[in-house]
Amino acid sequence: MGQIRYYFALWASKAVYILLRLLKRNATMYPGFIALKICPDYLKRTKKSPNVLCVTGTNGKTTTTNMVADILSESGMKIVSNRYGSNINTGVATALTHSVNIFGKPKIDALVLEVDERFSRLILPFIKPDYLIVTNLFRDSIKRNAHPEYIFSILDTYVPKETKLILNADCLQSSQLLKDNARVYFGIDKLDTDVTECINLINDFSICPVCDSKLKFNYLRYHHIGNAYCPNCDFKSFDANYRLTNIDYDNKEITVEHNGKKDVYPMVNRALYNIYNELAAVSLMSEFGVDAEMVKDYMSKISVTQTRYNETKAGKTEVIRTMAKGQNSVSCSRTLDFVGNNEKGDRTVFIMIDDLFERRDSSEFMGWIYDADFEFLNVDGVKQIVLAGPRCFDYKLRLLIAGVSEDKILCEQDEFKAVDIMDKDIDKLYLLHDTSTYDLACKVEEKIKTVFSKAHSEKAGEQA
């Protein structure tokens, strides 16, 4: 009876997918929802492909998963992946539907899945991945994820014992997971920009888990990412098997050392958090057996998914659209640090990171912005900060507390009207959006290109 129910769920899921695609819908979750509704143990019953590779963690899941999927696709493997971030059980069920034929037999070489860390208990025990990348564990939305220790406990309990882990040696939290599992670590050697005391508002791992002493850092990158030791016991950061020994921003290359051999890879993106994502993908590909020379070639052809990062031109202004997760203070801080401290030239920062779904009912929790490091925007290179959306004045207050001059701040609740009032004579414009406002950000980006191009053409005509 259970097997009959499974096949009915499979066929219904495939039919719903076809129907939704005919209606020009993405169909990333609803086919899986139907499958699980009909057959609650659908994830367990579906036969898996010969290789199952998963990625989880607080930040960087989608980018890392897409890198892995792109590399394997370029290598000639037939894969299925939930590329668009449908990372809960219904999205994974949809991916499983695509991975088998109508008789339930696998029709691909590898299944590459992004898995939401909180939903991992509903997914990982049933799909039993061969490899699992854990990018990091940070403080996330308090409403959804409570605190990092809670998420740690879920992963530590539900990741199968036979899964090989690819862990971030520089993340003090996630590197402690599942001590009995096979594992390798990736990490970045000390950088010139590293410090020894945390400059962020949030550091969720500053106390030794063994003896409760305050940890010391050989070097600290941001939050609890770095290399630490306890002065009163033997606790310390793990040594990385895959060490990034050099970042060459000029030539856009990174050097990774493994087992005494150094390989130079194209840098997919210059943001440090995306360099970590690339290093995680490189480490997994090495463990999976993909030749390093092939990975280098594939890395030169791929880019960070446009839902996360995109560069374009609007007249003479470079427009960089990048995601800053709303209600996730650490992710937002990483973007603010990148825009404020890592980038050069005169720049405008356009912030529209209200949660699209919650702002409809005006119920968004705004306390998270006081854990995010908006102080990183209080630099000379940031000439103007444009705040748009229904909570623009909340962000203005936060920026004022961060010491940003009120003269630099513009507020406009309508995102499209905000484009009209901003300074057009600027080298770079950074458009920061939330995960749920991607479509809106793309429309605003199009208006920016139109308005700026027109303004620059008119100015050139006047000068002529």
N, C-alpha and C positions, 0 to 999 in steps of 0.2 A: 504493500500500500504506500509506504514511504517513497519507494522508487517511482511509482506512478505519479505521485504528487510532485516529485522532483522534475520529471519530464514535462509535466503540465506547466510547472513554474518556468522552466527553461523556454518552452515554446511561447508562452505568454509574454515573457520578458523580451524575446526576440521580436515578436509581433508588435509590442508596444514601441520598441525602439524604431522599427521601420515606420510606424505611423507617425511618431513624433518627428522623425527626420523629414518625412513628406510635408509636415507642417512647418518645417524649417526651424525646429527647436533643437537645442544641443543634445537633449536626451542623455545626460550624464548620470542622473540619479533615479529618475522615475522607473525605468525598466528594472533596476535593481530593487526598488521599493516593491514593485509588483511581485518579483521573484521571492522576496523574503516574506511577503504577506501570504503567498500561497504555500511556500515551503520554508518555514523558519530556520531549518538547518541547511539552507541552500549553499552557504559558503563551505560547509563541511562536505556535502555530497558532491559538489562539482569537482571533477577530476582536474588536477592541476597540470600545468605545462612542466616540461623537464626541469626548468629553472624558474625559481620564484625569488625575485629581488625586491626588497622593500626599503622605504626611507621614512623615518619619523623624526620627531624632535619639535622644539618650540618654533624655531625660525629656520627658513631655508629649505623646507621640504619640497616645495613645488619646483624651485630652481634646480635642486640637486637631482630630483627624480627625472626632470626633463633632460638634464645633461646625460644621465645614464641611459635613458630611452633613446636619445639621439645617437649616442655612440654605438649602441647595440644595433640600431637600425642601419647606421652607416656601415657596420661590419657585415651586413648581409643577413642578420638574424631576423626572423619574423617575430614581432613582439606585439603585445597589447599593453597599454598603459593608461591610467586615469590622468591624462596630461593636464586637465583643466582644474585640478585641485578638488575633485569630488572624492574626498579622502575618508569619508565615514563609511559605515557598513553598506549603505545603499549604493554608493558610488563604486565600492569595491565589487559588490554583487553585479553591477552593470558591466564592469571590466571582465569579470569571470564569464558572463554570458557571451561576450565577444570572443573569449579565448577558446571556446569549444564549438563544435558543429552541432547540428540538430540532434545528433545521437549522443551528445554529451562527451565526445572524445576531443582531447586537446588538438588544436590545429595550428599552434604557434610553438616557437622555440623558447620564449621566455616571457614571463609575466613581470612587469615592472610597476610597482604600486607605491603611491604616496599614501601613508596611513596616518590619520589624525591620532596624536598621542593619547588623547583621552578616550577615543573609541577603540584603541588597540586591543582592549580586552574582548571586544566583540568580533575581532578580525584575526589577529595573529595566531591564537590557538587553533584556528580552523584551517588557515591557509598554510601554516607552518613554513615560513620563508627559509630558503637556504642561506641568504645573507640579509642582514638588516643594518642599514646606516642609521645611527642616531646622531643627528647634526649637533644638537646641544639641548640643554634644558634650562629655561629661563622663567622668570615671572611673566605670566600672560594675563589675560583678562581674569579678574578676580571672580566675576560672575560665572564664567565658564570653567576655568581651570583651578580655582582656589589658590594653590601655591605650588611651587616646583616639587616639594617633597611628596605631595599627593600624586602628581603625575609620575614621579620616580617610582612610587610604590606600585602603580598600575603596570608600568613596563617591567619592573623587577619581578612581578608576580606572573604576568601573562605571556611574556616572550618565551617561546618554546626552547627547551634546553638544547635541542639539536641545531638551533640557528647560530650561524657564525656572525659575530658583531663587528662592525666597523665603527669605532668610537673616536670621539674628539678628545685627545689627550689634554688639550688646553682647557676643556670645560670640566671644572672640578665636580660638577653635579653629575652629568651623564656618564663620565668616565668610570664611575663607581658601580655601574649597573652589572648585575648578573655575573658575579665573580667566577662561577663555574663554567660559563659558556666559553667556547673558542672565540678568540678576538684578536684584532689588530687595532693599533692606534694611529691616527694621523695628527699632525700638529705643525705649528709654525715656529721656527727658531726666533730668538730675541730680535726685535726690530729697534731701530734708532728712536722710534716714537714711543716705545714702551716706557712705563713708569713703574714705581714700586708701591704706590698708594693709590687706592681707587679714587678717580675724579668724578665718577658717576654718582647719581643720587641713589641708585640701586646696586647693592652687592649682596646676593642671597647666599653666598658661601664664603664666609670670612672666619668661621670657627672650625677647628679641627673636629671631625666626626668621631675621633678615637678618644681624645682626652679633654676636649672642650677648650683648649688653648686658642688664643688668637693666631691665625695663620700668618706667616711671613711670605712675601712674594719675591722670587728671583727677578721676575718681570711680570707686569700686569698690563693687559691690552685694553680691556673694557669690562665693566661689571665684574664677573668672576672668571673671565677668560684670561688665562696666563699660566705661569708656572709657579707653584706654591710648595711650601714645606711647613711642617710644624716644628717649632724650636724645642718642644718638650717631649716628642715621641718620634716614631719612625714614619709617620704619615707624610706623603709627598705626592706630587703629580707623577703620572705615569710617563715613561719614555715613549716617544713616538716611533713606530716602525716606518712610517712614511713622513719624512721631515721636509718641510718646505724651507730651504736654506737661503733662498734669495728671491726678492721681488724686484724685477726690473721694469719700472713704470714707463721709462722712455721707450724701450723696445717691446713693451707689452708681453713680457715673458716671466714665467716662474720656474724655479729650479727645485726639483723634488729628489731627495735621496732615499734610496731603499736598498738595504743589504749592501751598502758600500758603493752602489752605482747611482750616478746622478743623471737625471733626464730633464731637459728643458722643454716646457710646454707653453703653447700660446696662452696668454692671459685673456680669459673670456670677458672679464669685467674688472674694472679697476677698484671697485669698492671692496674693502677688506673682508666684509662678511660674505661676499660672493667668491672671493679667493678661497675662503674656507670651504664653500660649497664645491668649488672646482676640485680642491684637494681631496675632499671626501669621495667625489666621483672617480678621480684618478686612482685612489686607494682601492675602491671596490673593483674597478676594472682590472687592476693588477691581480687582486685576489681571485677574480673570476677567470683569469687566464687570457685576457685580451692583450696582445702585444703592445708594448709602450709606443713603438713607432706608429702603429695604427691609431692609438689614442691621440697622439700628437696631431696627426693628420685630421682626425675627426674634430678635435678641439678647435682647429683653425676654421672650421666650417660652421660651428654652432654659435649661438648667442643666448643671453639670458632671455627667457620668454617675455614677450612684449607686455603681458599683463603685469609684469614686475618692473620692467625697465625698458625705456625706449629713447633714442636720440633722433632729433629731426631739426630742420631749419625753418625759421620764420623770418624771411628777409635776411638780415645780417645777424639775427639773434639765434643762438643755439638753444633749443628747447629740450630739456631733459625731463621726461616724465618718469617718476619712480614711485614705487609703493612705500608707504609708511603705515604699518598696520595700526588702525585706530584701536584703542583700549588695550594695546600691547605696548607698554612704556619702553621696554628694552628694544623691540624692533624699531619703534619710532625714534628712539635715541640714536640707534645706529645710522638711520637715514639722516637725522639732523647733524650728526657728527660728520658724515660724508659730505653733506652739502655745505656745512659751515666751516669745517676745519681742513678737509682734504682737497676741496676744489679751489681753483684759483680764478682771478679776474673779478670784475664787478658783476654782481648777480642779484636777481630778484627771486624771492622764494614765494611761491603761490601755494598756500595750504588749504586743502579741501578734504579733510580726513574724518568728517562725521560719518558714523555708521549709517549707510543708506536705509537699512531696514528699521532700525530703531528710531531714527530721526523723524519718521513719519508720525510716530506717536509721542515724540518729545520725551522719551524715557531713557535716553542714553546716560550712562554713568560717567560723569566728567572728572571724577577724582583722579583718574589715571594720568591726566596731563601734568599733575604735580609730581609724579614719579618720573616723567620723561624729561630729558636734558635739553630743554629749549634754550638754555644758556649757550649752547653751541652756535646759536644764530646771532649772538651778540658779538659780532666781529666786523671789522671795517669793510671787508669785501662784500658783505650783504648790505646792499644799498636800500632795498625796499622789501617789505614783507606784506604780502596781500593775503588777507584772511577772508574766506568765503564760506557760505553755508549758514544754517540756522544758529550755530553756536560760535559764530566768529568772534563775538565779544568775550566769550569765555577764553578763547585763545589769546585775545588781546591782553586780558588781565594776566594770563600766565607769562606772556612775553614781557610785560612791564615788570613783573616780579623778577624775571630773568635779567633785568637791567637794560633791555632794548629801548632805545629812545622812541618816544611816541611819534616823533616826526617821521620815522621809518615805516610806520604801521598804517595800512589802509584796511578798512572793514566794509564788506558788501555781502549781504545775505544771498543775493542772486549770483551764482557762479559765472554766468555769462556776462552780466553787467560788470563784474569785477574786471573782466578783460579790458573793457573800455577805459577804465579809470587808471590803469597801471601805467608806469613809465615804459615807453616803447624804445627808448634809446639805451639799451642795456646789452651787455655781451652775452650773458646766459640767463635763462629763465628755468627754474626748477619747479615743476608741477608735482606736488606731493598729494597722493590720493590713497584712499583706503582700499581694502580688498573688494568691498562691495560697491565701490563707486568707480570701478574701472570703466564701465561704459560711459558714464557721465564725464569722466576725465578725458576720454577720447574725443567726445563731442566738444568739450571746452578747448582741447588741444587744437582741433580743427579751426575753431574761431580765432584762437591765438595766431595761427599761421596766416589766416586771412587778414586779420586786423593789423598785425605787425608788418606783413609784407606790403600792404597798402600804405601804411605810415612811412615805411622806409623808402618806398618808391616816390611818394610825394616829396619827401625831404630831399632825395637825390635830384628830383626835378627842380626844386627851388634853388638848390646849390648850383645847378647847371645854368 
